[in-house]
Amino acid sequence: MKTILLISNDSTMRMKIADSLMDRYGTVSLDRVNHLFDFCFTTTPDLIVLSADVISEDAAKITSAIKSDPLFGHLPVMAVIDDTEVLKEFHLDTVIDDYIKTPFDSSDLAFRIDLCITRAKKALEINPLTMLPGNVTIIKEIQRRIDSNSVFALAYTDIDYFKPFNDSYGFSRGDEVIRMTGRLITNIIKILSPADGFVGHIGGDDFVFIVSADSAEAVCKELMANFDDIIPSFYDSGDRERGFIESIDREGNKKRFPLLTLSIGVAHNKYRGFSHYGQASEIATEMKRYAKKFKGSCYKMDRRKS
């Protein structure tokens, strides 16, 4: 059961909120906001609720500190207030995720809390660079398709020679390449496999996409062709004309690296089924490693039938 941390020194308010949520959430109460950090280190809640009676300058400072903390910054904060002006007075309007005015309906409060937690969870699962779904959502989507007996293709792709490019040109240009790749994958899938498409960003230069099994090869070919056309524009003219950059490899040696390319590994259940997302992931990863053995952008699809 999810835990709601309620901070209020109004016993009537604490009881009303706890009663409203008792069927759906466990509620823990604090009467002072300055105990917030200590509680979070002991038991991290799913949502923090501040009632109007504890909203003050100190509450604003502590709540802002929670939101900027790397461990607790994802926690949603909701306010139960009489007037929105109190949020503006202490600048809490910049850190509060939602609010509800008193008097409130019990079912409305529970619904707003559900939405607040769901939004925070979705935000946590989205890659901030590309705004694409991250690992948790990717796993759920693969398993959902397996459980529903869907026929689909799962592709793992990454950018070859990305580290030396990043080292040579810097993180800013590297991020531009990653954002471009995410948009490119998304746009091509919208065109070629709109009904079945899904795109996720594992992190760094690693992406996942899911399409219909019949459209997988067309998507891979279109993706590689467009990527190879676009990627030279990310290089300085001298490097672009030479067709390589000089950078340091993982062993500390100076080396020439070709322009960025894509390696794509594809697994599908057209001929043999998947029992678990890990099985599909393992096959796609195996195919991607195989694709990396070839020069230039390359995709390899698992064609085994047993």
C-alpha positions as CSV (number, residue, x, y, z in Angstrom):
1,M,0.0,0.0,0.0
2,K,1.3,3.5,-0.9
3,T,2.1,5.8,1.9
4,I,0.9,9.4,2.2
5,L,2.8,11.7,4.6
6,L,0.4,14.3,6.0
7,I,1.9,17.3,7.7
8,S,-0.6,19.2,9.8
9,N,-1.0,20.3,13.5
10,D,-4.8,20.5,13.0
11,S,-6.0,17.2,14.5
12,T,-9.5,17.6,12.8
13,M,-7.9,18.1,9.4
14,R,-5.5,15.1,9.9
15,M,-8.5,12.9,10.8
16,K,-10.6,14.0,7.8
17,I,-7.8,13.4,5.3
18,A,-6.8,10.1,6.8
19,D,-10.5,8.9,6.8
20,S,-10.8,10.0,3.1
21,L,-7.8,7.9,2.1
22,M,-8.0,4.9,4.5
23,D,-9.3,2.5,1.8
24,R,-6.6,3.3,-0.7
25,Y,-3.5,4.6,1.1
26,G,-1.7,4.3,4.4
27,T,-1.4,7.7,6.1
28,V,1.4,8.8,8.4
29,S,1.1,12.2,10.2
30,L,3.7,14.8,11.3
31,D,2.7,18.0,13.2
32,R,5.8,19.9,12.2
33,V,7.3,20.4,8.7
34,N,10.9,20.5,10.0
35,H,10.8,16.8,10.7
36,L,10.2,16.1,7.0
37,F,13.8,15.2,6.0
38,D,14.2,12.9,8.9
39,F,11.1,11.0,8.1
40,C,12.0,10.7,4.4
41,F,15.3,9.2,5.2
42,T,13.6,6.6,7.3
43,T,10.5,5.8,5.2
44,T,10.2,7.5,1.8
45,P,6.5,8.3,1.2
46,D,4.7,8.3,-2.2
47,L,3.2,11.7,-1.6
48,I,3.6,14.6,0.8
49,V,0.5,16.6,1.8
50,L,0.8,20.0,3.5
51,S,-2.2,21.5,5.2
52,A,-2.7,25.3,5.3
53,D,-1.8,25.5,9.0
54,V,1.8,24.5,8.5
55,I,2.5,26.6,5.4
56,S,5.0,29.2,6.3
57,E,8.4,30.6,5.2
58,D,10.1,27.6,6.9
59,A,7.8,25.2,5.2
60,A,8.6,26.8,1.8
61,K,12.4,26.5,2.4
62,I,12.1,22.8,3.5
63,T,9.8,21.9,0.7
64,S,12.2,23.6,-1.8
65,A,15.1,21.7,-0.3
66,I,13.2,18.4,-0.8
67,K,12.5,19.2,-4.4
68,S,16.1,20.0,-5.1
69,D,17.4,17.0,-3.3
70,P,18.7,14.2,-5.6
71,L,17.2,11.5,-3.4
72,F,13.7,13.0,-2.8
73,G,13.2,15.5,-5.6
74,H,10.8,13.2,-7.4
75,L,8.4,13.1,-4.5
76,P,5.1,14.9,-5.4
77,V,3.9,17.6,-2.9
78,M,0.2,18.5,-2.5
79,A,-1.3,21.3,-0.5
80,V,-4.7,21.5,1.2
81,I,-5.5,25.2,1.5
82,D,-8.2,27.8,1.9
83,D,-6.8,30.3,-0.6
84,T,-4.2,30.0,-3.3
85,E,-2.7,33.3,-2.2
86,V,-0.9,31.5,0.7
87,L,1.1,29.5,-1.9
88,K,2.2,32.7,-3.7
89,E,3.0,34.5,-0.5
90,F,5.6,32.0,0.4
91,H,6.6,31.1,-3.2
92,L,5.3,27.6,-2.8
93,D,3.5,27.8,-6.1
94,T,6.8,26.9,-7.7
95,V,7.3,23.6,-5.9
96,I,3.8,22.4,-5.2
97,D,2.6,19.7,-7.7
98,D,-1.1,20.2,-7.0
99,Y,-3.5,21.6,-4.4
100,I,-7.1,21.2,-3.3
101,K,-9.2,23.8,-1.5
102,T,-11.2,23.3,1.6
103,P,-13.9,22.2,2.2
104,F,-13.1,19.3,0.0
105,D,-15.1,16.2,-1.0
106,S,-13.4,12.9,0.2
107,S,-13.7,11.2,-3.2
108,D,-12.3,14.3,-5.0
109,L,-9.3,14.4,-2.6
110,A,-8.5,10.7,-3.3
111,F,-8.9,11.2,-7.0
112,R,-6.5,14.3,-7.0
113,I,-4.0,12.3,-5.0
114,D,-4.2,9.4,-7.5
115,L,-3.5,11.8,-10.4
116,C,-0.6,13.5,-8.5
117,I,1.2,10.2,-7.8
118,T,0.6,9.0,-11.4
119,R,2.0,12.2,-12.9
120,A,5.1,12.0,-10.7
121,K,5.6,8.3,-11.6
122,K,5.3,9.0,-15.3
123,A,7.7,12.0,-15.1
124,L,10.3,9.8,-13.3
125,E,10.1,7.2,-16.1
126,I,10.7,9.7,-18.9
127,N,14.2,10.4,-20.1
128,P,14.7,14.1,-19.5
129,L,16.9,14.6,-22.7
130,T,14.6,13.0,-25.3
131,M,11.3,13.0,-23.3
132,L,10.9,9.3,-24.3
133,P,9.9,6.5,-21.9
134,G,12.7,5.0,-19.9
135,N,13.5,1.5,-18.6
136,V,10.6,0.8,-16.4
137,T,8.0,1.7,-19.1
138,I,10.0,-0.2,-21.7
139,I,10.0,-3.4,-19.7
140,K,6.3,-3.0,-19.0
141,E,5.5,-2.5,-22.7
142,I,7.5,-5.5,-23.9
143,Q,5.9,-7.7,-21.2
144,R,2.4,-6.3,-22.0
145,R,2.8,-7.4,-25.6
146,I,4.0,-10.8,-24.7
147,D,1.1,-11.3,-22.2
148,S,-1.4,-10.2,-24.8
149,N,0.1,-12.7,-27.4
150,S,0.9,-9.9,-29.8
151,V,3.2,-10.5,-32.7
152,F,5.8,-7.8,-32.7
153,A,9.4,-6.9,-33.4
154,L,11.7,-5.5,-30.7
155,A,14.8,-3.6,-31.8
156,Y,17.7,-2.4,-29.7
157,T,19.8,0.3,-31.4
158,D,22.8,2.4,-30.4
159,I,25.2,4.8,-32.0
160,D,28.6,3.5,-33.0
161,Y,31.7,5.6,-32.1
162,F,29.6,7.9,-29.9
163,K,32.0,8.1,-27.0
164,P,35.0,9.4,-29.1
165,F,32.5,11.9,-30.8
166,N,31.3,13.1,-27.4
167,D,34.9,13.4,-26.2
168,S,36.0,15.3,-29.3
169,Y,33.0,17.6,-29.7
170,G,31.6,17.9,-26.1
171,F,28.4,16.9,-24.3
172,S,26.3,19.6,-25.9
173,R,26.8,18.4,-29.4
174,G,26.5,14.8,-28.2
175,D,23.2,15.6,-26.7
176,E,22.0,17.1,-30.0
177,V,22.8,13.8,-31.7
178,I,20.9,11.8,-29.1
179,R,17.9,14.1,-29.4
180,M,18.0,13.9,-33.2
181,T,18.2,10.1,-33.1
182,G,15.2,9.9,-30.8
183,R,13.1,12.2,-33.0
184,L,14.2,10.4,-36.1
185,I,13.1,7.0,-34.7
186,T,9.8,8.4,-33.6
187,N,9.0,10.1,-36.9
188,I,9.8,7.1,-39.0
189,I,7.8,4.7,-36.8
190,K,4.8,7.2,-37.0
191,I,4.9,6.8,-40.7
192,L,5.8,3.1,-41.2
193,S,4.2,1.5,-38.2
194,P,1.8,3.9,-36.5
195,A,-0.6,1.4,-35.1
196,D,2.0,-0.8,-33.4
197,G,4.9,1.6,-32.7
198,F,6.6,2.3,-29.5
199,V,9.9,4.2,-28.9
200,G,11.9,4.2,-25.6
201,H,15.2,5.6,-24.5
202,I,17.3,3.3,-22.3
203,G,19.8,6.1,-21.7
204,G,22.9,7.5,-23.3
205,D,23.0,6.5,-27.0
206,D,20.8,3.4,-26.5
207,F,17.3,3.3,-27.8
208,V,14.5,0.7,-28.1
209,F,11.7,0.6,-30.5
210,I,8.8,-1.9,-31.0
211,V,7.0,-2.2,-34.4
212,S,4.9,-4.8,-36.2
213,A,7.0,-7.8,-37.2
214,D,6.2,-7.2,-40.9
215,S,7.4,-3.6,-40.9
216,A,10.6,-4.1,-38.9
217,E,13.0,-4.4,-41.8
218,A,11.5,-1.3,-43.6
219,V,11.8,0.7,-40.4
220,C,15.4,-0.3,-39.9
221,K,16.4,0.5,-43.5
222,E,14.6,3.9,-43.5
223,L,16.2,4.7,-40.1
224,M,19.7,3.9,-41.2
225,A,19.4,5.8,-44.5
226,N,18.1,8.9,-42.8
227,F,20.6,8.8,-40.0
228,D,23.5,8.4,-42.5
229,D,22.2,11.4,-44.5
230,I,21.8,13.6,-41.4
231,I,24.8,12.8,-39.3
232,P,27.6,14.5,-41.3
233,S,26.0,17.8,-40.5
234,F,27.0,17.4,-36.9
235,Y,30.7,17.4,-37.8
236,D,33.0,20.3,-38.5
237,S,33.8,20.7,-42.2
238,G,37.3,19.3,-42.0
239,D,36.3,16.2,-40.2
240,R,33.3,15.7,-42.5
241,E,35.5,15.9,-45.6
242,R,38.1,13.5,-44.1
243,G,35.3,11.1,-43.0
244,F,36.8,10.5,-39.6
245,I,37.9,12.2,-36.3
246,E,40.9,11.6,-34.2
247,S,40.3,10.9,-30.6
248,I,41.5,8.7,-27.7
249,D,40.2,5.1,-27.4
250,R,39.4,3.3,-24.1
251,E,43.0,2.2,-23.8
252,G,44.3,5.8,-24.0
253,N,45.6,5.5,-27.5
254,K,45.1,8.1,-30.2
255,K,43.0,6.6,-33.0
256,R,40.9,7.4,-36.0
257,F,37.1,6.9,-35.7
258,P,34.7,6.9,-38.6
259,L,31.6,9.1,-38.7
260,L,28.7,8.0,-36.4
261,T,26.7,5.0,-37.6
262,L,23.8,2.9,-36.2
263,S,23.8,-0.7,-35.1
264,I,20.3,-2.3,-34.7
265,G,19.5,-5.7,-33.4
266,V,16.0,-7.1,-33.9
267,A,14.1,-9.9,-32.2
268,H,10.6,-10.9,-33.1
269,N,8.1,-13.6,-32.2
270,K,6.7,-14.3,-35.7
271,Y,8.2,-17.8,-35.7
272,R,8.9,-18.5,-32.1
273,G,7.3,-17.1,-29.0
274,F,8.7,-15.1,-26.1
275,S,7.9,-16.2,-22.6
276,H,9.4,-13.2,-20.8
277,Y,10.7,-9.7,-21.7
278,G,14.2,-10.8,-20.7
279,Q,14.2,-13.4,-23.4
280,A,13.2,-10.9,-26.1
281,S,15.7,-8.4,-24.8
282,E,18.5,-11.0,-24.8
283,I,17.9,-11.9,-28.4
284,A,17.7,-8.3,-29.6
285,T,21.0,-7.5,-27.7
286,E,22.6,-10.6,-29.3
287,M,21.6,-9.3,-32.8
288,K,22.9,-5.8,-32.0
289,R,26.3,-7.2,-31.0
290,Y,26.3,-9.1,-34.3
291,A,25.4,-6.0,-36.3
292,K,28.4,-4.2,-34.7
293,K,30.8,-6.5,-36.5
294,F,30.0,-4.9,-39.8
295,K,31.2,-1.5,-41.1
296,G,28.7,1.3,-41.5
297,S,25.1,1.4,-40.3
298,C,23.8,-2.1,-40.0
299,Y,20.8,-4.1,-38.8
300,K,20.6,-7.8,-38.0
301,M,17.3,-9.6,-37.4
302,D,16.9,-13.0,-35.7
303,R,15.6,-15.4,-38.3
304,R,15.8,-18.6,-36.3
305,K,12.6,-20.6,-36.2
306,S,13.3,-22.8,-33.2
